[in-house]
Amino acid sequence: MEYRYELKFLLTATQLHTLLMDIRLHPLHFQAHYPERVVNSLYFDTLDFDCYRDNLTGLSKRSKVRYRWYGSHFLNKEGQLQVKTKSNYLGSKLIFRAKQEFYNKNDSWRTITRNLQKVIEPQAKKWLEIYYFPTLINSYYRKYYIDLEHKIRITVDHKQTMYEQVSRSTPNTLTKLNIPNIVIMEVKFAKNSYETVSQMLKKFNVRLTRYSKYAHAISHFVEF
């Protein structure tokens, strides 16, 4: 797996407009990379919440497992199982695509997880055998930007909604968590662009943070 830097910055919803203007007017000439779209993730963990615990303890190298899809078609086969590995501010990702549909309306989480294991390759199945417990669904709108040289990418996430799954036997897509309305800017780049990004960020009124959407949401309903 190839690692890249992934730096996160938190802002309030009222700062979104200014942030977008700062991106568009930046000397590195950032342009829209993709159309804005809705990003959805279903997170898996162990029954002991090992992924969440690793984040809480600040473990330098940690992983999380999620099924990610785009748009409004719930758990569609166009999505992918992702294994995200972090080592401090460096991140990498394994991607496994579903070979066919695995979700039917009114299926239980047990059935959905079992069916997903059947339509992904063996390497991916091994991850789901360890992290098999559906814990959270989150959705948000994402804007994509890239610099003129295609070396630095910026994503801006806003309008987050999160749904607890721990206490549910079937998918919960109605009862939302009460979470703050925040904006997350993430800057992604290869190791050799670190100095360029350091200079770039001086044009933004932001502060680097260690933030996980998953850990933030889980903290609302799991206590240790």
C-alpha positions as CSV (number, residue, x, y, z in Angstrom):
1,M,0.0,0.0,0.0
2,E,1.3,3.5,-0.9
3,Y,0.9,6.1,1.8
4,R,0.1,9.7,1.3
5,Y,-0.4,12.7,3.7
6,E,-4.0,13.3,4.7
7,L,-4.5,16.5,6.8
8,K,-7.8,17.5,8.2
9,F,-9.2,20.8,9.3
10,L,-12.5,21.6,11.0
11,L,-14.6,24.7,10.4
12,T,-18.0,25.9,11.3
13,A,-20.9,25.9,8.8
14,T,-20.8,29.7,8.7
15,Q,-17.1,29.5,7.4
16,L,-18.0,27.4,4.4
17,H,-18.5,30.2,1.9
18,T,-15.2,31.9,2.9
19,L,-13.3,28.6,2.7
20,L,-14.6,27.9,-0.8
21,M,-13.6,31.4,-1.9
22,D,-10.1,30.9,-0.4
23,I,-9.7,27.6,-2.4
24,R,-10.8,29.2,-5.7
25,L,-8.7,32.3,-5.3
26,H,-5.5,30.4,-4.1
27,P,-2.3,31.0,-6.1
28,L,-2.1,27.2,-6.8
29,H,-5.2,27.6,-9.0
30,F,-7.4,24.9,-7.5
31,Q,-10.2,23.8,-9.8
32,A,-13.2,21.5,-9.3
33,H,-12.0,18.0,-9.8
34,Y,-15.4,16.2,-9.8
35,P,-19.0,17.4,-9.4
36,E,-20.2,17.6,-5.8
37,R,-21.9,14.4,-4.7
38,V,-23.3,12.6,-1.7
39,V,-20.8,10.2,0.0
40,N,-22.2,7.3,2.1
41,S,-20.3,5.0,4.4
42,L,-21.3,1.9,6.4
43,Y,-18.7,1.3,9.1
44,F,-17.8,-2.1,10.5
45,D,-16.0,-2.8,13.8
46,T,-15.5,-5.7,16.2
47,L,-17.9,-6.3,19.1
48,D,-15.3,-4.7,21.4
49,F,-15.0,-1.6,19.1
50,D,-11.3,-2.2,18.4
51,C,-11.3,0.4,15.6
52,Y,-12.8,3.0,17.9
53,R,-10.6,2.1,20.8
54,D,-7.4,2.4,18.6
55,N,-8.5,5.9,17.6
56,L,-9.2,6.9,21.3
57,T,-5.8,5.7,22.5
58,G,-4.0,7.5,19.7
59,L,-2.5,4.3,18.3
60,S,-0.1,5.5,15.6
61,K,-1.0,2.8,13.1
62,R,-4.7,1.9,12.9
63,S,-7.3,0.6,10.4
64,K,-11.0,1.0,9.8
65,V,-13.3,-1.0,7.5
66,R,-16.2,0.6,5.6
67,Y,-18.5,0.0,2.6
68,R,-18.6,3.2,0.6
69,W,-21.1,4.2,-2.1
70,Y,-22.3,7.3,-3.8
71,G,-25.8,8.8,-4.4
72,S,-29.2,7.7,-3.0
73,H,-29.3,4.0,-4.0
74,F,-28.7,2.3,-0.6
75,L,-25.8,-0.1,-0.4
76,N,-25.6,-0.4,-4.2
77,K,-23.2,-2.7,-5.9
78,E,-21.3,0.2,-7.5
79,G,-19.8,0.8,-4.1
80,Q,-16.7,-0.7,-2.6
81,L,-15.3,-2.2,0.6
82,Q,-12.5,0.0,1.8
83,V,-9.8,-0.8,4.4
84,K,-8.3,2.5,5.4
85,T,-5.0,2.4,7.3
86,K,-3.5,5.4,9.0
87,S,0.0,5.9,10.3
88,N,-0.1,9.3,12.1
89,Y,-0.9,11.8,9.3
90,L,-0.1,9.3,6.5
91,G,-2.9,7.2,5.0
92,S,-3.5,4.4,2.5
93,K,-6.4,2.5,1.3
94,L,-7.3,-1.0,0.0
95,I,-10.3,-1.1,-2.3
96,F,-12.5,-4.1,-3.1
97,R,-15.5,-3.9,-5.3
98,A,-18.7,-5.9,-4.9
99,K,-19.3,-8.2,-7.8
100,Q,-23.1,-8.1,-7.7
101,E,-26.0,-6.8,-5.7
102,F,-26.0,-8.0,-2.0
103,Y,-28.8,-5.9,-0.4
104,N,-32.5,-6.5,-0.5
105,K,-35.0,-4.2,1.3
106,N,-35.9,-5.5,4.8
107,D,-32.8,-7.6,5.1
108,S,-31.3,-7.9,8.5
109,W,-27.7,-6.8,9.2
110,R,-26.7,-10.4,9.7
111,T,-28.0,-11.2,6.2
112,I,-26.5,-8.1,4.6
113,T,-23.0,-8.8,6.0
114,R,-23.2,-12.5,5.0
115,N,-24.2,-11.6,1.5
116,L,-21.5,-8.9,1.2
117,Q,-18.9,-11.5,2.1
118,K,-20.1,-13.7,-0.8
119,V,-19.6,-11.0,-3.5
120,I,-16.2,-9.7,-2.6
121,E,-12.8,-11.3,-3.2
122,P,-11.1,-13.5,-0.5
123,Q,-8.7,-10.9,0.7
124,A,-11.6,-8.5,1.5
125,K,-13.6,-11.3,3.1
126,K,-10.8,-11.8,5.6
127,W,-11.2,-8.2,6.8
128,L,-15.0,-8.6,7.2
129,E,-14.5,-11.8,9.2
130,I,-12.6,-9.7,11.8
131,Y,-14.6,-6.5,11.5
132,Y,-18.1,-7.8,10.9
133,F,-20.3,-5.7,13.2
134,P,-22.2,-2.8,11.5
135,T,-21.9,0.2,13.8
136,L,-22.6,3.4,11.8
137,I,-23.9,4.9,8.6
138,N,-22.8,8.4,7.7
139,S,-23.6,10.6,4.7
140,Y,-22.4,14.0,3.6
141,Y,-22.0,16.2,0.6
142,R,-18.4,16.4,-0.8
143,K,-16.8,19.0,-3.0
144,Y,-13.5,18.1,-4.8
145,Y,-10.7,20.3,-5.9
146,I,-7.2,19.8,-7.4
147,D,-4.3,22.1,-8.1
148,L,-3.1,23.0,-11.5
149,E,-0.2,20.4,-11.4
150,H,-2.5,17.7,-10.1
151,K,-0.4,17.1,-7.1
152,I,-2.6,18.3,-4.3
153,R,-6.2,17.4,-3.7
154,I,-8.7,19.1,-1.4
155,T,-12.1,17.8,-0.3
156,V,-14.7,19.7,1.6
157,D,-17.4,17.8,3.4
158,H,-20.5,19.4,4.7
159,K,-24.2,18.6,5.6
160,Q,-23.3,15.5,7.6
161,T,-25.9,13.0,8.8
162,M,-25.1,10.0,10.9
163,Y,-27.2,7.0,11.9
164,E,-26.4,4.6,14.8
165,Q,-26.6,0.9,13.9
166,V,-25.2,-0.8,17.0
167,S,-28.6,-1.4,18.7
168,R,-30.3,-2.2,15.4
169,S,-30.9,-5.6,13.8
170,T,-31.9,-3.9,10.5
171,P,-30.5,-0.7,8.8
172,N,-31.5,2.5,10.6
173,T,-31.7,5.3,8.0
174,L,-34.4,7.4,9.8
175,T,-33.2,8.2,13.3
176,K,-30.3,10.6,13.1
177,L,-27.6,11.4,15.7
178,N,-27.6,14.9,17.1
179,I,-24.2,16.1,15.9
180,P,-22.8,19.6,15.4
181,N,-23.0,21.1,11.9
182,I,-19.4,21.2,11.0
183,V,-17.3,21.4,7.8
184,I,-14.3,19.2,7.2
185,M,-11.5,20.2,4.8
186,E,-9.0,17.5,4.0
187,V,-5.8,18.0,2.0
188,K,-4.2,14.9,0.4
189,F,-0.8,14.8,-1.2
190,A,2.3,12.7,-1.7
191,K,5.2,12.9,0.7
192,N,7.3,15.0,-1.8
193,S,4.7,17.8,-1.8
194,Y,4.9,18.4,2.0
195,E,6.8,21.7,1.8
196,T,4.5,23.0,-1.0
197,V,1.4,22.2,1.1
198,S,3.0,23.8,4.2
199,Q,3.3,27.1,2.3
200,M,-0.1,26.7,0.7
201,L,-1.9,26.4,4.1
202,K,-0.6,29.8,5.2
203,K,-3.3,31.3,2.9
204,F,-6.1,29.5,4.8
205,N,-7.5,30.5,8.2
206,V,-7.6,26.9,9.5
207,R,-6.0,24.8,12.2
208,L,-4.8,21.2,11.8
209,T,-6.7,18.7,13.8
210,R,-6.8,15.0,14.5
211,Y,-10.4,14.2,13.6
212,S,-12.3,11.0,12.7
213,K,-15.9,11.1,11.5
214,Y,-16.3,7.6,12.7
215,A,-14.8,8.1,16.2
216,H,-16.7,11.4,16.7
217,A,-20.0,9.7,15.9
218,I,-19.4,6.5,18.0
219,S,-18.5,8.7,21.0
220,H,-22.2,9.8,21.1
221,F,-23.5,6.4,22.0
222,V,-20.6,4.2,23.2
223,E,-18.8,4.7,26.5
224,F,-15.8,2.9,27.9
